[in-house]
Amino acid sequence: MKHRFRRLGPPLLLLAPSLILMAVFVYGLIAANFTTSITDNHTAAQATGVEPTSTVWFENYTTLLASDDFQHSLMNLLLYTVVFLVGTLAIGFVWAWLLDKPIKGEGIFRSIYLFPMAVSFVASGVVWRWLLNSNQGENASGLNRLFQIMGLDFLQNNWWNNVTFGIIAIAIPAIWQLSGYVMALFLAGFRGIPDELREAGRMDGASEWKVYRYVLFPQLTPIMLSALVIIGHMSLKSFDLIMSISKPANYQTKVPAVDMYVAKSSFDYATAAAIGTILLVIVAVVVVPYLVKTNRQEK
């Protein structure tokens, strides 16, 4: 036992600062957030300690989940996540597939596709707010003006001001911004497949499509899973892009993260903390199974 401790001692000492910081600023703050979420801390007076707070346990959670307003936010989040995932995965995969075949100027194309990722969500949101402007007819601007010039007036719409599907319009700039990242993941996957596998498929008489379908695509399953987890958890936490496009937050485009911001701004810390905990649980449902699966594969 002493010998084992001596072996583990130096590594533990080396990791101790990081472990302490993580314990305090990650898990400690998660615990503090949960503690706040089960109180009745709903006013500025309670936030400043003028009025005492009491524990109400899971009353804030039941109230939130029973609220039509919050259910609408959850539905918006689901729609946004589905469109975001499908769009980025489909476009990113197609770009990677095209670039997998040697072409001239590949580095230029790669840089162009990856460039949007270097732009902050707030900066791109400001631009896309104008592009997705709802003005039509003589006052049309942005994409609606482009459609008007091209004679495609039937494509003009209210975009993020659409009462039913406004949140889907918000997913368009998100797809534009992260498709290049997914492309890079898939392209790395394609380039990591040994040429021997391709040649073996061709020698067996497989067409180029069958080589991709039965040899290459199955090898990309881990890449697909990683992209799903990364993009999925980013979409679940979306806030800055949505707020920069549709600020002030409106009913059509609000998601739980926006509700949390509004509640916190109104000094309703208990509700904001409850929403944060719900988001944490949703993200954990997506990420934890992936981490468990990865850990088992490494063993």
Phi and psi in degrees as GROMACS dihedral restraints (atoms count N, CA, C in turn):
[ dihedral_restraints ]
;  ai    aj    ak    al  type     phi  dphi    fc
    3     4     5     6     1   -63.2    20    10
    4     5     6     7     1   -38.3    20    10
    6     7     8     9     1   -65.4    20    10
    7     8     9    10     1   -40.9    20    10
    9    10    11    12     1   -65.2    20    10
   10    11    12    13     1   -40.6    20    10
   12    13    14    15     1   -63.6    20    10
   13    14    15    16     1   -38.1    20    10
   15    16    17    18     1   -64.3    20    10
   16    17    18    19     1   -35.7    20    10
   18    19    20    21     1   -71.2    20    10
   19    20    21    22     1   -37.1    20    10
   21    22    23    24     1   -84.0    20    10
   22    23    24    25     1   -16.9    20    10
   24    25    26    27     1   -56.1    20    10
   25    26    27    28     1   -58.5    20    10
   27    28    29    30     1   -58.2    20    10
   28    29    30    31     1   -45.8    20    10
   30    31    32    33     1   -60.5    20    10
   31    32    33    34     1   -40.1    20    10
   33    34    35    36     1   -65.0    20    10
   34    35    36    37     1   -40.2    20    10
   36    37    38    39     1   -64.1    20    10
   37    38    39    40     1   -37.6    20    10
   39    40    41    42     1   -66.2    20    10
   40    41    42    43     1   -38.2    20    10
   42    43    44    45     1   -86.5    20    10
   43    44    45    46     1   -13.4    20    10
   45    46    47    48     1   -53.1    20    10
   46    47    48    49     1   -48.3    20    10
   48    49    50    51     1   -57.7    20    10
   49    50    51    52     1   -43.2    20    10
   51    52    53    54     1   -66.4    20    10
   52    53    54    55     1   -41.3    20    10
   54    55    56    57     1   -63.9    20    10
   55    56    57    58     1   -40.5    20    10
   57    58    59    60     1   -66.2    20    10
   58    59    60    61     1   -45.5    20    10
   60    61    62    63     1   -61.9    20    10
   61    62    63    64     1   -41.6    20    10
   63    64    65    66     1   -65.1    20    10
   64    65    66    67     1   -41.4    20    10
   66    67    68    69     1   -62.0    20    10
   67    68    69    70     1   -39.6    20    10
   69    70    71    72     1   -79.9    20    10
   70    71    72    73     1   -51.3    20    10
   72    73    74    75     1   -91.7    20    10
   73    74    75    76     1    -8.7    20    10
   75    76    77    78     1  -110.3    20    10
   76    77    78    79     1   -70.3    20    10
   78    79    80    81     1   -71.7    20    10
   79    80    81    82     1   -33.3    20    10
   81    82    83    84     1   -64.3    20    10
   82    83    84    85     1   -43.3    20    10
   84    85    86    87     1   -71.8    20    10
   85    86    87    88     1   -32.1    20    10
   87    88    89    90     1   -62.3    20    10
   88    89    90    91     1   -43.5    20    10
   90    91    92    93     1   -64.0    20    10
   91    92    93    94     1   -41.7    20    10
   93    94    95    96     1   -64.2    20    10
   94    95    96    97     1   -39.4    20    10
   96    97    98    99     1   -63.5    20    10
   97    98    99   100     1   -44.5    20    10
   99   100   101   102     1   -64.2    20    10
  100   101   102   103     1   -39.1    20    10
  102   103   104   105     1   -60.5    20    10
  103   104   105   106     1   -41.9    20    10
  105   106   107   108     1   -66.2    20    10
  106   107   108   109     1   -35.1    20    10
  108   109   110   111     1   -68.3    20    10
  109   110   111   112     1   -17.7    20    10
  111   112   113   114     1  -104.9    20    10
  112   113   114   115     1    21.2    20    10
  114   115   116   117     1  -112.5    20    10
  115   116   117   118     1   176.4    20    10
  117   118   119   120     1  -102.1    20    10
  118   119   120   121     1    34.9    20    10
  120   121   122   123     1   -76.7    20    10
  121   122   123   124     1    83.7    20    10
  123   124   125   126     1  -116.0    20    10
  124   125   126   127     1    -1.2    20    10
  126   127   128   129     1  -130.7    20    10
  127   128   129   130     1   163.4    20    10
  129   130   131   132     1   -64.8    20    10
  130   131   132   133     1   -34.3    20    10
  132   133   134   135     1   -63.2    20    10
  133   134   135   136     1   -40.1    20    10
  135   136   137   138     1   -70.9    20    10
  136   137   138   139     1   -33.8    20    10
  138   139   140   141     1   -65.7    20    10
  139   140   141   142     1   -32.2    20    10
  141   142   143   144     1   -92.8    20    10
  142   143   144   145     1     0.5    20    10
  144   145   146   147     1    85.3    20    10
  145   146   147   148     1     4.8    20    10
  147   148   149   150     1   -67.9    20    10
  148   149   150   151     1   -39.3    20    10
  150   151   152   153     1  -111.8    20    10
  151   152   153   154     1   139.7    20    10
  153   154   155   156     1   -72.5    20    10
  154   155   156   157     1   154.5    20    10
  156   157   158   159     1  -110.8    20    10
  157   158   159   160     1   154.8    20    10
  159   160   161   162     1  -131.5    20    10
  160   161   162   163     1   160.6    20    10
  162   163   164   165     1   -84.2    20    10
  163   164   165   166     1   126.9    20    10
  165   166   167   168     1  -114.7    20    10
  166   167   168   169     1     6.1    20    10
  168   169   170   171     1    57.3    20    10
  169   170   171   172     1  -121.9    20    10
  171   172   173   174     1   -98.9    20    10
  172   173   174   175     1    21.2    20    10
  174   175   176   177     1   -62.8    20    10
  175   176   177   178     1   -39.9    20    10
  177   178   179   180     1   -63.9    20    10
  178   179   180   181     1   -36.1    20    10
  180   181   182   183     1   -68.7    20    10
  181   182   183   184     1   -46.1    20    10
  183   184   185   186     1   -64.3    20    10
  184   185   186   187     1   -38.0    20    10
  186   187   188   189     1   -64.6    20    10
  187   188   189   190     1   -43.1    20    10
  189   190   191   192     1   -63.2    20    10
  190   191   192   193     1   -51.0    20    10
  192   193   194   195     1   -67.8    20    10
  193   194   195   196     1   -23.5    20    10
  195   196   197   198     1   -87.9    20    10
  196   197   198   199     1    -8.5    20    10
  198   199   200   201     1   -79.2    20    10
  199   200   201   202     1   130.4    20    10
  201   202   203   204     1   -62.4    20    10
  202   203   204   205     1   -34.7    20    10
  204   205   206   207     1   -63.5    20    10
  205   206   207   208     1   -45.8    20    10
  207   208   209   210     1   -73.2    20    10
  208   209   210   211     1   -33.7    20    10
  210   211   212   213     1   -62.0    20    10
  211   212   213   214     1   -37.9    20    10
  213   214   215   216     1   -62.7    20    10
  214   215   216   217     1   -39.9    20    10
  216   217   218   219     1   -63.1    20    10
  217   218   219   220     1   -42.1    20    10
  219   220   221   222     1   -64.8    20    10
  220   221   222   223     1   -39.1    20    10
  222   223   224   225     1   -66.3    20    10
  223   224   225   226     1   -40.6    20    10
  225   226   227   228     1   -60.3    20    10
  226   227   228   229     1   -41.4    20    10
  228   229   230   231     1   -62.7    20    10
  229   230   231   232     1   -41.3    20    10
  231   232   233   234     1   -63.5    20    10
  232   233   234   235     1   -46.8    20    10
  234   235   236   237     1   -61.9    20    10
  235   236   237   238     1   -46.1    20    10
  237   238   239   240     1   -60.6    20    10
  238   239   240   241     1   -44.5    20    10
  240   241   242   243     1   -64.9    20    10
  241   242   243   244     1   -44.1    20    10
  243   244   245   246     1   -63.0    20    10
  244   245   246   247     1   -49.3    20    10
  246   247   248   249     1   -64.6    20    10
  247   248   249   250     1   -41.9    20    10
  249   250   251   252     1   -61.3    20    10
  250   251   252   253     1   -47.5    20    10
  252   253   254   255     1   -64.0    20    10
  253   254   255   256     1   -50.7    20    10
  255   256   257   258     1   -61.9    20    10
  256   257   258   259     1   -43.9    20    10
  258   259   260   261     1   -64.6    20    10
  259   260   261   262     1   -49.9    20    10
  261   262   263   264     1   -66.6    20    10
  262   263   264   265     1   -40.8    20    10
  264   265   266   267     1   -67.0    20    10
  265   266   267   268     1   -43.0    20    10
  267   268   269   270     1   -67.0    20    10
  268   269   270   271     1   -50.2    20    10
  270   271   272   273     1   -68.0    20    10
  271   272   273   274     1   -44.4    20    10
  273   274   275   276     1   -60.3    20    10
  274   275   276   277     1   -41.2    20    10
  276   277   278   279     1   -66.6    20    10
  277   278   279   280     1   -44.1    20    10
  279   280   281   282     1   -63.4    20    10
  280   281   282   283     1   -42.9    20    10
  282   283   284   285     1   -60.6    20    10
  283   284   285   286     1   -44.0    20    10
  285   286   287   288     1   -64.6    20    10
  286   287   288   289     1   -39.2    20    10
  288   289   290   291     1   -62.9    20    10
  289   290   291   292     1   -42.7    20    10
  291   292   293   294     1   -67.8    20    10
  292   293   294   295     1   -39.9    20    10
  294   295   296   297     1   -76.7    20    10
  295   296   297   298     1   -14.1    20    10
  297   298   299   300     1   -64.6    20    10
  298   299   300   301     1   -30.0    20    10
  300   301   302   303     1   -84.3    20    10
  301   302   303   304     1   128.4    20    10
  303   304   305   306     1   -55.1    20    10
  304   305   306   307     1   125.0    20    10
  306   307   308   309     1  -135.8    20    10
  307   308   309   310     1   156.8    20    10
  309   310   311   312     1   -71.8    20    10
  310   311   312   313     1   140.4    20    10
  312   313   314   315     1    73.6    20    10
  313   314   315   316     1    25.2    20    10
  315   316   317   318     1   -58.5    20    10
  316   317   318   319     1   -39.5    20    10
  318   319   320   321     1   -61.4    20    10
  319   320   321   322     1   -36.1    20    10
  321   322   323   324     1   -66.7    20    10
  322   323   324   325     1   -46.6    20    10
  324   325   326   327     1   -61.1    20    10
  325   326   327   328     1   -42.2    20    10
  327   328   329   330     1   -60.3    20    10
  328   329   330   331     1   -43.9    20    10
  330   331   332   333     1   -64.3    20    10
  331   332   333   334     1   -40.7    20    10
  333   334   335   336     1   -63.1    20    10
  334   335   336   337     1   -43.2    20    10
  336   337   338   339     1   -67.5    20    10
  337   338   339   340     1   -34.6    20    10
  339   340   341   342     1   -84.7    20    10
  340   341   342   343     1   -17.8    20    10
  342   343   344   345     1   -55.3    20    10
  343   344   345   346     1   -44.8    20    10
  345   346   347   348     1   -55.5    20    10
  346   347   348   349     1   -29.7    20    10
  348   349   350   351     1   -66.5    20    10
  349   350   351   352     1   -25.2    20    10
  351   352   353   354     1   -77.2    20    10
  352   353   354   355     1   -12.4    20    10
  354   355   356   357     1   -89.5    20    10
  355   356   357   358     1   136.9    20    10
  357   358   359   360     1   -68.0    20    10
  358   359   360   361     1   153.2    20    10
  360   361   362   363     1   -62.4    20    10
  361   362   363   364     1   -34.3    20    10
  363   364   365   366     1   -66.9    20    10
  364   365   366   367     1   -45.5    20    10
  366   367   368   369     1   -63.2    20    10
  367   368   369   370     1   -46.8    20    10
  369   370   371   372     1   -67.8    20    10
  370   371   372   373     1   -32.1    20    10
  372   373   374   375     1   -62.8    20    10
  373   374   375   376     1   -38.1    20    10
  375   376   377   378     1   -63.0    20    10
  376   377   378   379     1   -42.3    20    10
  378   379   380   381     1   -68.0    20    10
  379   380   381   382     1   -45.0    20    10
  381   382   383   384     1   -70.0    20    10
  382   383   384   385     1   -23.2    20    10
  384   385   386   387     1   -61.1    20    10
  385   386   387   388     1   -38.8    20    10
  387   388   389   390     1   -74.8    20    10
  388   389   390   391     1   -41.8    20    10
  390   391   392   393     1   -62.7    20    10
  391   392   393   394     1   -34.8    20    10
  393   394   395   396     1   -97.5    20    10
  394   395   396   397     1    28.5    20    10
  396   397   398   399     1   -62.8    20    10
  397   398   399   400     1   141.6    20    10
  399   400   401   402     1   -86.8    20    10
  400   401   402   403     1    -3.5    20    10
  402   403   404   405     1   -62.7    20    10
  403   404   405   406     1   138.0    20    10
  405   406   407   408     1  -132.7    20    10
  406   407   408   409     1   173.9    20    10
  408   409   410   411     1    70.5    20    10
  409   410   411   412     1  -136.3    20    10
  411   412   413   414     1   -66.8    20    10
  412   413   414   415     1   -26.5    20    10
  414   415   416   417     1   -94.6    20    10
  415   416   417   418     1    10.7    20    10
  417   418   419   420     1   -61.5    20    10
  418   419   420   421     1   143.0    20    10
  420   421   422   423     1  -147.5    20    10
  421   422   423   424     1   170.5    20    10
  423   424   425   426     1    64.7    20    10
  424   425   426   427     1  -140.6    20    10
  426   427   428   429     1   -64.7    20    10
  427   428   429   430     1   -34.8    20    10
  429   430   431   432     1   -61.6    20    10
  430   431   432   433     1   -38.1    20    10
  432   433   434   435     1   -67.3    20    10
  433   434   435   436     1   -39.6    20    10
  435   436   437   438     1   -61.6    20    10
  436   437   438   439     1   -46.2    20    10
  438   439   440   441     1   -62.3    20    10
  439   440   441   442     1   -35.7    20    10
  441   442   443   444     1   -64.9    20    10
  442   443   444   445     1   -44.2    20    10
  444   445   446   447     1   -63.3    20    10
  445   446   447   448     1   -38.0    20    10
  447   448   449   450     1   -82.7    20    10
  448   449   450   451     1     1.3    20    10
  450   451   452   453     1    74.9    20    10
  451   452   453   454     1    21.1    20    10
  453   454   455   456     1  -108.7    20    10
  454   455   456   457     1    51.2    20    10
  456   457   458   459     1   -57.8    20    10
  457   458   459   460     1   -28.4    20    10
  459   460   461   462     1   -66.4    20    10
  460   461   462   463     1   -16.1    20    10
  462   463   464   465     1   -85.8    20    10
  463   464   465   466     1   -10.5    20    10
  465   466   467   468     1   -67.0    20    10
  466   467   468   469     1   139.1    20    10
  468   469   470   471     1  -156.6    20    10
  469   470   471   472     1  -176.8    20    10
  471   472   473   474     1   -83.5    20    10
  472   473   474   475     1    -4.3    20    10
  474   475   476   477     1    52.2    20    10
  475   476   477   478     1  -124.5    20    10
  477   478   479   480     1   -70.4    20    10
  478   479   480   481     1    -8.1    20    10
  480   481   482   483     1   -87.8    20    10
  481   482   483   484     1    -1.2    20    10
  483   484   485   486     1   -64.1    20    10
  484   485   486   487     1   128.1    20    10
  486   487   488   489     1   -63.8    20    10
  487   488   489   490     1   -38.0    20    10
  489   490   491   492     1   -90.0    20    10
  490   491   492   493     1   -47.2    20    10
  492   493   494   495     1  -121.9    20    10
  493   494   495   496     1    31.7    20    10
  495   496   497   498     1   -60.5    20    10
  496   497   498   499     1   -35.0    20    10
  498   499   500   501     1   -67.1    20    10
  499   500   501   502     1   -26.9    20    10
  501   502   503   504     1   -67.8    20    10
  502   503   504   505     1   -35.4    20    10
  504   505   506   507     1   -63.7    20    10
  505   506   507   508     1   -34.0    20    10
  507   508   509   510     1   -65.1    20    10
  508   509   510   511     1   -26.9    20    10
  510   511   512   513     1   -71.4    20    10
  511   512   513   514     1   -20.5    20    10
  513   514   515   516     1   -61.8    20    10
  514   515   516   517     1   -53.0    20    10
  516   517   518   519     1   -64.3    20    10
  517   518   519   520     1   -30.4    20    10
  519   520   521   522     1   -65.3    20    10
  520   521   522   523     1   -40.9    20    10
  522   523   524   525     1   -64.1    20    10
  523   524   525   526     1   -44.9    20    10
  525   526   527   528     1   -57.9    20    10
  526   527   528   529     1   -37.0    20    10
  528   529   530   531     1   -80.2    20    10
  529   530   531   532     1   -29.8    20    10
  531   532   533   534     1  -114.8    20    10
  532   533   534   535     1    -1.1    20    10
  534   535   536   537     1   -62.4    20    10
  535   536   537   538     1   -35.9    20    10
  537   538   539   540     1   -64.2    20    10
  538   539   540   541     1   -35.5    20    10
  540   541   542   543     1   -65.5    20    10
  541   542   543   544     1   -43.9    20    10
  543   544   545   546     1   -65.1    20    10
  544   545   546   547     1   -37.2    20    10
  546   547   548   549     1   -58.1    20    10
  547   548   549   550     1   -43.2    20    10
  549   550   551   552     1   -63.4    20    10
  550   551   552   553     1   -39.1    20    10
  552   553   554   555     1   -62.9    20    10
  553   554   555   556     1   -48.3    20    10
  555   556   557   558     1   -68.3    20    10
  556   557   558   559     1   -37.5    20    10
  558   559   560   561     1   -64.3    20    10
  559   560   561   562     1   -39.9    20    10
  561   562   563   564     1   -62.7    20    10
  562   563   564   565     1   -37.0    20    10
  564   565   566   567     1   -65.1    20    10
  565   566   567   568     1   -44.6    20    10
  567   568   569   570     1   -60.1    20    10
  568   569   570   571     1   -45.9    20    10
  570   571   572   573     1   -70.9    20    10
  571   572   573   574     1   -19.0    20    10
  573   574   575   576     1   -85.0    20    10
  574   575   576   577     1    -7.1    20    10
  576   577   578   579     1   -82.2    20    10
  577   578   579   580     1   125.2    20    10
  579   580   581   582     1   -58.9    20    10
  580   581   582   583     1   140.9    20    10
  582   583   584   585     1   -62.8    20    10
  583   584   585   586     1   -24.4    20    10
  585   586   587   588     1   -60.9    20    10
  586   587   588   589     1   -34.8    20    10
  588   589   590   591     1   -67.0    20    10
  589   590   591   592     1   -41.1    20    10
  591   592   593   594     1   -62.9    20    10
  592   593   594   595     1   -46.7    20    10
  594   595   596   597     1   -64.6    20    10
  595   596   597   598     1   -37.3    20    10
  597   598   599   600     1   -63.2    20    10
  598   599   600   601     1   -41.2    20    10
  600   601   602   603     1   -64.1    20    10
  601   602   603   604     1   -42.3    20    10
  603   604   605   606     1   -67.0    20    10
  604   605   606   607     1   -37.9    20    10
  606   607   608   609     1   -66.2    20    10
  607   608   609   610     1   -28.1    20    10
  609   610   611   612     1   -80.2    20    10
  610   611   612   613     1     2.6    20    10
  612   613   614   615     1    92.3    20    10
  613   614   615   616     1    10.8    20    10
  615   616   617   618     1   -76.2    20    10
  616   617   618   619     1   139.4    20    10
  618   619   620   621     1   -71.1    20    10
  619   620   621   622     1   170.8    20    10
  621   622   623   624     1   -61.4    20    10
  622   623   624   625     1   -39.0    20    10
  624   625   626   627     1   -64.5    20    10
  625   626   627   628     1   -42.3    20    10
  627   628   629   630     1   -68.0    20    10
  628   629   630   631     1   -31.8    20    10
  630   631   632   633     1   -60.7    20    10
  631   632   633   634     1   -44.0    20    10
  633   634   635   636     1   -69.1    20    10
  634   635   636   637     1   -44.5    20    10
  636   637   638   639     1   -66.6    20    10
  637   638   639   640     1   -43.5    20    10
  639   640   641   642     1  -105.0    20    10
  640   641   642   643     1   -15.8    20    10
  642   643   644   645     1  -110.6    20    10
  643   644   645   646     1   -51.8    20    10
  645   646   647   648     1   -84.0    20    10
  646   647   648   649     1   -48.1    20    10
  648   649   650   651     1   -58.1    20    10
  649   650   651   652     1   -43.5    20    10
  651   652   653   654     1   -60.0    20    10
  652   653   654   655     1   -27.9    20    10
  654   655   656   657     1   -71.2    20    10
  655   656   657   658     1   -15.4    20    10
  657   658   659   660     1   -93.5    20    10
  658   659   660   661     1     4.8    20    10
  660   661   662   663     1   -58.2    20    10
  661   662   663   664     1   -44.5    20    10
  663   664   665   666     1   -61.8    20    10
  664   665   666   667     1   -36.0    20    10
  666   667   668   669     1   -64.9    20    10
  667   668   669   670     1   -43.3    20    10
  669   670   671   672     1   -59.8    20    10
  670   671   672   673     1   -44.0    20    10
  672   673   674   675     1   -64.4    20    10
  673   674   675   676     1   -43.3    20    10
  675   676   677   678     1   -62.6    20    10
  676   677   678   679     1   -43.3    20    10
  678   679   680   681     1   -63.9    20    10
  679   680   681   682     1   -39.8    20    10
  681   682   683   684     1   -60.6    20    10
  682   683   684   685     1   -45.0    20    10
  684   685   686   687     1   -67.5    20    10
  685   686   687   688     1   -46.6    20    10
  687   688   689   690     1   -64.2    20    10
  688   689   690   691     1   -51.7    20    10
  690   691   692   693     1   -68.5    20    10
  691   692   693   694     1   -37.9    20    10
  693   694   695   696     1   -61.3    20    10
  694   695   696   697     1   -47.0    20    10
  696   697   698   699     1   -72.0    20    10
  697   698   699   700     1   -27.9    20    10
  699   700   701   702     1   -68.4    20    10
  700   701   702   703     1   -39.1    20    10
  702   703   704   705     1   -69.2    20    10
  703   704   705   706     1   -35.1    20    10
  705   706   707   708     1   -66.9    20    10
  706   707   708   709     1   -27.5    20    10
  708   709   710   711     1   -97.6    20    10
  709   710   711   712     1     6.1    20    10
  711   712   713   714     1   -56.5    20    10
  712   713   714   715     1   131.9    20    10
  714   715   716   717     1  -148.9    20    10
  715   716   717   718     1   -54.7    20    10
  717   718   719   720     1   -62.5    20    10
  718   719   720   721     1   -42.6    20    10
  720   721   722   723     1   -64.6    20    10
  721   722   723   724     1   -44.2    20    10
  723   724   725   726     1   -63.9    20    10
  724   725   726   727     1   -44.4    20    10
  726   727   728   729     1   -69.7    20    10
  727   728   729   730     1   -34.7    20    10
  729   730   731   732     1   -72.9    20    10
  730   731   732   733     1   -23.8    20    10
  732   733   734   735     1   -89.4    20    10
  733   734   735   736     1   -45.8    20    10
  735   736   737   738     1  -111.0    20    10
  736   737   738   739     1    18.8    20    10
  738   739   740   741     1   -71.1    20    10
  739   740   741   742     1   134.9    20    10
  741   742   743   744     1   -70.0    20    10
  742   743   744   745     1   148.1    20    10
  744   745   746   747     1   -55.7    20    10
  745   746   747   748     1   132.2    20    10
  747   748   749   750     1  -117.7    20    10
  748   749   750   751     1   171.6    20    10
  750   751   752   753     1   -64.4    20    10
  751   752   753   754     1   -33.9    20    10
  753   754   755   756     1   -64.7    20    10
  754   755   756   757     1   -36.3    20    10
  756   757   758   759     1  -115.0    20    10
  757   758   759   760     1     8.0    20    10
  759   760   761   762     1   -77.3    20    10
  760   761   762   763     1   144.8    20    10
  762   763   764   765     1  -129.8    20    10
  763   764   765   766     1   171.3    20    10
  765   766   767   768     1   -53.4    20    10
  766   767   768   769     1   -38.0    20    10
  768   769   770   771     1   -62.6    20    10
  769   770   771   772     1   -36.5    20    10
  771   772   773   774     1   -68.9    20    10
  772   773   774   775     1   -41.3    20    10
  774   775   776   777     1   -59.3    20    10
  775   776   777   778     1   -39.6    20    10
  777   778   779   780     1   -63.7    20    10
  778   779   780   781     1   -42.1    20    10
  780   781   782   783     1   -63.7    20    10
  781   782   783   784     1   -43.5    20    10
  783   784   785   786     1   -65.1    20    10
  784   785   786   787     1   -42.1    20    10
  786   787   788   789     1   -64.9    20    10
  787   788   789   790     1   -42.7    20    10
  789   790   791   792     1   -64.7    20    10
  790   791   792   793     1   -40.2    20    10
  792   793   794   795     1   -65.2    20    10
  793   794   795   796     1   -23.9    20    10
  795   796   797   798     1   -93.9    20    10
  796   797   798   799     1    11.9    20    10
  798   799   800   801     1    64.3    20    10
  799   800   801   802     1    20.2    20    10
  801   802   803   804     1   -91.9    20    10
  802   803   804   805     1    71.9    20    10
  804   805   806   807     1   -67.5    20    10
  805   806   807   808     1   -31.6    20    10
  807   808   809   810     1   -65.9    20    10
  808   809   810   811     1   -45.4    20    10
  810   811   812   813     1   -66.7    20    10
  811   812   813   814     1   -42.4    20    10
  813   814   815   816     1   -60.6    20    10
  814   815   816   817     1   -41.9    20    10
  816   817   818   819     1   -66.5    20    10
  817   818   819   820     1   -37.9    20    10
  819   820   821   822     1   -64.5    20    10
  820   821   822   823     1   -41.6    20    10
  822   823   824   825     1   -64.1    20    10
  823   824   825   826     1   -41.1    20    10
  825   826   827   828     1   -60.8    20    10
  826   827   828   829     1   -39.8    20    10
  828   829   830   831     1   -67.0    20    10
  829   830   831   832     1   -40.4    20    10
  831   832   833   834     1   -62.0    20    10
  832   833   834   835     1   -42.7    20    10
  834   835   836   837     1   -62.7    20    10
  835   836   837   838     1   -39.7    20    10
  837   838   839   840     1   -61.3    20    10
  838   839   840   841     1   -41.8    20    10
  840   841   842   843     1   -65.2    20    10
  841   842   843   844     1   -42.2    20    10
  843   844   845   846     1   -63.1    20    10
  844   845   846   847     1   -45.5    20    10
  846   847   848   849     1   -63.8    20    10
  847   848   849   850     1   -39.3    20    10
  849   850   851   852     1   -63.0    20    10
  850   851   852   853     1   -37.6    20    10
  852   853   854   855     1   -61.3    20    10
  853   854   855   856     1   -32.5    20    10
  855   856   857   858     1   -81.8    20    10
  856   857   858   859     1   -43.2    20    10
  858   859   860   861     1   -85.7    20    10
  859   860   861   862     1   -42.5    20    10
  861   862   863   864     1   -58.7    20    10
  862   863   864   865     1   -46.8    20    10
  864   865   866   867     1   -58.0    20    10
  865   866   867   868     1   -36.6    20    10
  867   868   869   870     1   -65.2    20    10
  868   869   870   871     1   -43.0    20    10
  870   871   872   873     1   -64.9    20    10
  871   872   873   874     1   -40.3    20    10
  873   874   875   876     1   -64.2    20    10
  874   875   876   877     1   -44.9    20    10
  876   877   878   879     1   -62.3    20    10
  877   878   879   880     1   -43.6    20    10
  879   880   881   882     1   -63.3    20    10
  880   881   882   883     1   -41.8    20    10
  882   883   884   885     1   -63.3    20    10
  883   884   885   886     1   -40.3    20    10
  885   886   887   888     1   -65.7    20    10
  886   887   888   889     1   -38.6    20    10
  888   889   890   891     1   -66.6    20    10
  889   890   891   892     1   -36.6    20    10
  891   892   893   894     1   -68.4    20    10
  892   893   894   895     1   -29.9    20    10
